[in-house]
Every structure is written in C-alpha cells, then in structure tokens.
Amino acid sequence: MLTMKDIIRDGHKTLREKAQEVEMPLSEENKKIIDDMLEFLKMSQDEVLSKKYQLRSGVGIAAPQINVKKRMLVIHFYDDKKEAYVTHQLINPKIVSHSIEKSYLPTGEGCLSVDENIPGIVHRYARITVKAFTPDGSEVKLRLRDFSAIVAQHEIDHLNGVMFYDHIDKNDPLKIEPGAIAVQ
C-alpha cells in the first residue's frame, strides 16, 4: 500500500528526469505498481481512509512521483456530473493531438509532490487526444476535455520532468491568456 511517505517531494532529482518507456506486455512488477497507484488515489479520496492513513487527496499520480522512472500514470476522479468515476491507468501515454484553445483551473493546480500552495494560472490545452496502453496491453485512444485533459497533461508532464509551476508566468502569475476557458 502506498502512503504519503512513498511520494517524493519537490526538489527530488527524479521529478526532473524523463521517465523511460515501459516494455509491453506489462510485467507483474509494473502491474503491481500501477495498481498500487490507483489504490492510493481511491483511498486518498475516501474520507475515512484518507484520515486513517493521513493521505492528501489526489486525482492523478505518475510513477516518477513514487520514484519509479517509468512512463505510467493513473487518473481517478468523480466526473463533473457526479455520476461516475473517471479512471484511467495509462502506460507510455502520448498526446497525439490537441486544441489550439487553452483552459485553466481558476484556483490553480496542486500536486502530491509539492507541499506548499503555489499560486498562479497554468494554461493547458482545452482538448487533447492521448494514445496509450492499458495494463492488459490494449492500445487506447482517449479524447479528453476540460478537467480530464488538464489532469492528463499534468501527469504526462511528470513523465517528462516538468512540474506544473513551470507553466506559470513568472512576471504575472495570475495572467490569463486571451480566450482561455476557466474549468470549474
């Protein structure tokens, strides 16, 4: 079981390194890692379990955040209609297309690997298409928009050694690009 002590923090060198492609089919070791990552996100969003295990709530996690330099990530959150969970376990994800239009979270982004609040607007593509493999080896092509697209881009950045605050305008952190859409 992963806990907050397994999450490496800002400043750790692995967070700035490009993660390696994962060989398919997925090894048992890699299957366990990606399943543990999903379990962590589910528990972090459960009021009782997050308190019991002192977990910060998260909606996404990338393998480099647990000091595993592999191109694997997990996304898990309740959809905006509060009807179902959006869950993706992705191996070797690649953004193959994106919109010109940008979006952002008005409250800014946070990260399990960053303990302090870093204010600022992070502009992301409003819509993206991602190709990846699932743990069972199936190739998937996902068209993501709004919050899903933002979370996926944040996690894919982790696979490339990029932190969310790298996207914040240093001279004007709260500057909103013209035409950018606020995602609630």
C-alpha positions as a Markdown table, in Angstrom:
| # | Residue | x | y | z |
|---|---|---|---|---|
| 1 | Met | 0.0 | 0.0 | 0.0 |
| 2 | Leu | 1.3 | 3.4 | -1.0 |
| 3 | Thr | 1.2 | 6.3 | 1.5 |
| 4 | Met | 2.4 | 9.9 | 1.6 |
| 5 | Lys | 5.8 | 8.7 | 2.7 |
| 6 | Asp | 6.2 | 7.0 | -0.7 |
| 7 | Ile | 5.5 | 10.2 | -2.6 |
| 8 | Ile | 8.8 | 12.0 | -3.4 |
| 9 | Arg | 8.8 | 15.8 | -2.9 |
| 10 | Asp | 9.7 | 18.8 | -5.0 |
| 11 | Gly | 13.4 | 19.0 | -5.3 |
| 12 | His | 14.0 | 15.3 | -5.7 |
| 13 | Lys | 16.0 | 14.7 | -8.9 |
| 14 | Thr | 13.7 | 12.0 | -10.3 |
| 15 | Leu | 10.9 | 14.6 | -10.7 |
| 16 | Arg | 13.1 | 16.5 | -13.2 |
| 17 | Glu | 14.1 | 13.4 | -15.2 |
| 18 | Lys | 12.4 | 12.0 | -18.3 |
| 19 | Ala | 10.8 | 8.6 | -17.5 |
| 20 | Gln | 11.6 | 5.6 | -19.6 |
| 21 | Glu | 9.2 | 3.7 | -21.9 |
| 22 | Val | 7.6 | 0.6 | -20.3 |
| 23 | Glu | 8.0 | -2.7 | -22.1 |
| 24 | Met | 4.8 | -4.4 | -23.0 |
| 25 | Pro | 3.3 | -6.7 | -22.1 |
| 26 | Leu | 3.3 | -5.3 | -18.6 |
| 27 | Ser | 5.5 | -7.3 | -16.1 |
| 28 | Glu | 3.9 | -8.4 | -12.8 |
| 29 | Glu | 6.1 | -5.8 | -11.0 |
| 30 | Asn | 4.8 | -3.0 | -13.2 |
| 31 | Lys | 1.2 | -4.2 | -12.9 |
| 32 | Lys | 1.5 | -4.1 | -9.1 |
| 33 | Ile | 3.0 | -0.6 | -9.3 |
| 34 | Ile | 0.2 | 0.8 | -11.4 |
| 35 | Asp | -2.5 | -1.0 | -9.4 |
| 36 | Asp | -1.0 | 0.4 | -6.2 |
| 37 | Met | -1.1 | 3.9 | -7.7 |
| 38 | Leu | -4.8 | 3.5 | -8.4 |
| 39 | Glu | -5.4 | 2.2 | -4.9 |
| 40 | Phe | -3.6 | 5.2 | -3.5 |
| 41 | Leu | -5.9 | 7.6 | -5.4 |
| 42 | Lys | -9.0 | 5.8 | -4.4 |
| 43 | Met | -8.0 | 5.8 | -0.7 |
| 44 | Ser | -6.9 | 9.4 | -0.9 |
| 45 | Gln | -10.5 | 10.4 | -1.9 |
| 46 | Asp | -12.2 | 8.3 | 0.7 |
| 47 | Glu | -12.8 | 10.5 | 3.8 |
| 48 | Val | -12.3 | 7.6 | 6.3 |
| 49 | Leu | -9.3 | 6.0 | 4.7 |
| 50 | Ser | -7.5 | 9.3 | 3.9 |
| 51 | Lys | -7.8 | 10.3 | 7.5 |
| 52 | Lys | -6.7 | 6.9 | 8.8 |
| 53 | Tyr | -3.6 | 6.8 | 6.6 |
| 54 | Gln | -3.0 | 10.6 | 6.5 |
| 55 | Leu | -3.3 | 10.8 | 2.7 |
| 56 | Arg | -3.6 | 14.0 | 0.8 |
| 57 | Ser | -6.4 | 13.8 | -1.7 |
| 58 | Gly | -5.2 | 13.4 | -5.3 |
| 59 | Val | -6.9 | 13.0 | -8.7 |
| 60 | Gly | -3.8 | 11.8 | -10.6 |
| 61 | Ile | -0.3 | 10.3 | -9.9 |
| 62 | Ala | 2.6 | 9.5 | -12.2 |
| 63 | Ala | 5.2 | 6.8 | -11.5 |
| 64 | Pro | 8.0 | 9.3 | -11.1 |
| 65 | Gln | 6.2 | 10.7 | -8.1 |
| 66 | Ile | 6.9 | 7.4 | -6.3 |
| 67 | Asn | 10.5 | 7.4 | -7.5 |
| 68 | Val | 9.8 | 4.9 | -10.4 |
| 69 | Lys | 11.2 | 6.3 | -13.6 |
| 70 | Lys | 8.7 | 4.7 | -15.9 |
| 71 | Arg | 6.0 | 6.2 | -18.2 |
| 72 | Met | 3.0 | 5.1 | -16.2 |
| 73 | Leu | 0.2 | 7.3 | -14.8 |
| 74 | Val | -3.2 | 6.9 | -13.1 |
| 75 | Ile | -6.1 | 9.3 | -13.2 |
| 76 | His | -9.1 | 8.8 | -10.9 |
| 77 | Phe | -11.8 | 11.4 | -10.0 |
| 78 | Tyr | -15.6 | 11.8 | -9.8 |
| 79 | Asp | -16.9 | 13.3 | -13.1 |
| 80 | Asp | -18.3 | 16.8 | -13.1 |
| 81 | Lys | -21.9 | 15.5 | -13.2 |
| 82 | Lys | -21.2 | 13.5 | -10.0 |
| 83 | Glu | -22.4 | 10.3 | -11.8 |
| 84 | Ala | -19.4 | 8.1 | -12.2 |
| 85 | Tyr | -15.6 | 7.9 | -11.7 |
| 86 | Val | -13.3 | 8.7 | -14.5 |
| 87 | Thr | -10.5 | 6.2 | -14.1 |
| 88 | His | -7.5 | 5.7 | -16.5 |
| 89 | Gln | -4.4 | 3.6 | -15.9 |
| 90 | Leu | -2.1 | 4.6 | -18.8 |
| 91 | Ile | 1.3 | 3.2 | -19.9 |
| 92 | Asn | 3.5 | 5.1 | -22.4 |
| 93 | Pro | 0.9 | 7.8 | -22.9 |
| 94 | Lys | 1.5 | 10.3 | -25.8 |
| 95 | Ile | -0.5 | 13.4 | -26.7 |
| 96 | Val | -1.1 | 12.9 | -30.4 |
| 97 | Ser | -3.2 | 16.0 | -31.0 |
| 98 | His | -4.5 | 19.0 | -29.1 |
| 99 | Ser | -6.7 | 22.0 | -29.5 |
| 100 | Ile | -5.4 | 25.5 | -30.1 |
| 101 | Glu | -7.8 | 26.7 | -27.4 |
| 102 | Lys | -6.4 | 26.8 | -23.8 |
| 103 | Ser | -8.1 | 26.2 | -20.5 |
| 104 | Tyr | -7.1 | 26.5 | -16.9 |
| 105 | Leu | -8.2 | 25.9 | -13.3 |
| 106 | Pro | -9.1 | 29.3 | -11.7 |
| 107 | Thr | -7.9 | 28.1 | -8.3 |
| 108 | Gly | -4.6 | 26.9 | -9.8 |
| 109 | Glu | -3.1 | 23.4 | -9.8 |
| 110 | Gly | -1.7 | 21.4 | -6.9 |
| 111 | Cys | 0.5 | 18.4 | -6.7 |
| 112 | Leu | 1.0 | 15.5 | -4.3 |
| 113 | Ser | 4.8 | 16.1 | -4.7 |
| 114 | Val | 4.5 | 19.8 | -3.9 |
| 115 | Asp | 3.7 | 20.5 | -0.2 |
| 116 | Glu | 3.2 | 24.3 | -0.5 |
| 117 | Asn | 0.5 | 26.2 | -2.3 |
| 118 | Ile | 2.0 | 27.8 | -5.4 |
| 119 | Pro | -0.5 | 30.4 | -6.7 |
| 120 | Gly | -0.7 | 31.0 | -10.4 |
| 121 | Ile | -2.5 | 30.2 | -13.6 |
| 122 | Val | -1.4 | 27.1 | -15.5 |
| 123 | His | -2.6 | 27.1 | -19.1 |
| 124 | Arg | -3.2 | 23.7 | -20.7 |
| 125 | Tyr | -4.8 | 22.6 | -24.0 |
| 126 | Ala | -8.6 | 22.6 | -23.6 |
| 127 | Arg | -8.8 | 19.3 | -25.6 |
| 128 | Ile | -6.3 | 16.5 | -26.2 |
| 129 | Thr | -6.1 | 13.1 | -27.7 |
| 130 | Val | -3.9 | 10.6 | -25.9 |
| 131 | Lys | -2.7 | 7.2 | -27.2 |
| 132 | Ala | -1.5 | 4.8 | -24.6 |
| 133 | Phe | -1.6 | 1.2 | -23.4 |
| 134 | Thr | -3.8 | -0.2 | -20.6 |
| 135 | Pro | -2.4 | -2.6 | -18.0 |
| 136 | Asp | -3.9 | -5.5 | -20.0 |
| 137 | Gly | -1.9 | -4.5 | -23.1 |
| 138 | Ser | -4.8 | -2.9 | -25.1 |
| 139 | Glu | -4.0 | 0.2 | -27.0 |
| 140 | Val | -6.4 | 3.1 | -26.3 |
| 141 | Lys | -7.1 | 6.4 | -27.8 |
| 142 | Leu | -8.7 | 8.9 | -25.5 |
| 143 | Arg | -10.3 | 12.2 | -26.4 |
| 144 | Leu | -10.2 | 14.3 | -23.2 |
| 145 | Arg | -11.5 | 17.7 | -22.5 |
| 146 | Asp | -11.9 | 20.1 | -19.6 |
| 147 | Phe | -10.8 | 18.7 | -16.2 |
| 148 | Ser | -9.8 | 15.3 | -17.6 |
| 149 | Ala | -7.5 | 17.0 | -20.2 |
| 150 | Ile | -5.9 | 19.2 | -17.5 |
| 151 | Val | -5.2 | 16.2 | -15.2 |
| 152 | Ala | -3.8 | 14.1 | -18.0 |
| 153 | Gln | -1.5 | 16.9 | -19.1 |
| 154 | His | -0.3 | 17.5 | -15.5 |
| 155 | Glu | 0.6 | 13.8 | -15.1 |
| 156 | Ile | 2.2 | 13.5 | -18.6 |
| 157 | Asp | 4.3 | 16.5 | -17.6 |
| 158 | His | 5.6 | 14.4 | -14.7 |
| 159 | Leu | 6.8 | 11.8 | -17.2 |
| 160 | Asn | 8.8 | 14.4 | -18.9 |
| 161 | Gly | 10.4 | 16.0 | -15.8 |
| 162 | Val | 8.1 | 19.1 | -15.9 |
| 163 | Met | 6.3 | 20.5 | -12.8 |
| 164 | Phe | 3.0 | 22.4 | -13.0 |
| 165 | Tyr | 4.6 | 25.6 | -11.8 |
| 166 | Asp | 7.0 | 25.6 | -14.8 |
| 167 | His | 3.9 | 26.8 | -16.8 |
| 168 | Ile | 3.2 | 29.8 | -14.6 |
| 169 | Asp | 4.1 | 33.2 | -15.9 |
| 170 | Lys | 6.9 | 34.3 | -13.6 |
| 171 | Asn | 6.3 | 38.0 | -14.2 |
| 172 | Asp | 2.5 | 37.9 | -13.9 |
| 173 | Pro | 1.4 | 34.6 | -12.2 |
| 174 | Leu | -2.3 | 35.3 | -12.4 |
| 175 | Lys | -2.3 | 36.4 | -16.0 |
| 176 | Ile | -5.0 | 34.7 | -18.1 |
| 177 | Glu | -4.3 | 34.2 | -21.7 |
| 178 | Pro | -6.9 | 35.8 | -24.0 |
| 179 | Gly | -9.6 | 33.3 | -25.0 |
| 180 | Ala | -8.6 | 30.7 | -22.3 |
| 181 | Ile | -11.5 | 28.9 | -20.7 |
| 182 | Ala | -11.9 | 28.5 | -17.0 |
| 183 | Val | -12.6 | 24.9 | -16.0 |
| 184 | Gln | -14.6 | 24.5 | -12.8 |
